[in-house]
Amino acid sequence: MGSEVIIVPAIFFSFVAMVKILSDNRTRQMLIKQGQIDENVKYLYQSNLADHVPSSIKWGLVLIGIGLAFIVGQAVPHDIQGEITVGSIFLLSGLGLVFYYFLARHWARKES
């Protein structure tokens, strides 16, 4: 009985917040397209770096890094296998994110 009291209002308020955010965004975009908004506010709604490169590439690179970390972890001796695997996960997934940053920056410059 206790969990329903929390879950139902949480779902309701999440739905209301999502509808409000979407409708506000649609209204702002329409005002910008019609030119009825101040020039100083337009820069807030311009496309950013994330719009130029799909996020699926980012997560693909991170998952490739994690997969490579598990392969590296299997190649080391068993007494240090856990530490090497965890360290490799952080290192290689971080390198994937850094590579994504440079890739996204390159694509954004190419489109500009």
SULQUI-V718630 format. One record per backbone hydrogen bond with DSSP energy under -0.5 kcal/mol. CO is the residue of the C=O (numbers start at 1). NH is the residue of the N-H. Records with the same first field share a line. If there is no record, write none. Layout:
CO=NH + NH
//
This chain:
1=5
2=6
3=7
4=8
6=10
7=11
8=12
9=13
10=14
11=15
12=16
13=17
14=18
15=19
16=20
17=21
18=22
19=23
20=24
21=25
22=26
23=27
24=28
25=29
26=30
27=31
28=32
29=33
30=34
31=35 + 36
32=35
38=41 + 42
39=43
41=44 + 45
42=45
43=46
48=51 + 52
49=52 + 53
54=57 + 58
55=59
56=60
57=61
58=62
59=63
60=64
61=65
62=66
63=67
64=68
65=69
66=70
67=71
68=72
69=73
70=74
71=75
72=75 + 76
73=76
77=80
78=81
80=84
81=85
82=86
83=87
84=88
85=89
86=90
87=91
88=92
89=93
90=94
91=95
92=96
93=97
94=98
95=99
96=100
97=101
98=102
99=103
100=104
101=105
102=106
103=107
104=108
105=109
106=110
107=111
108=112
//
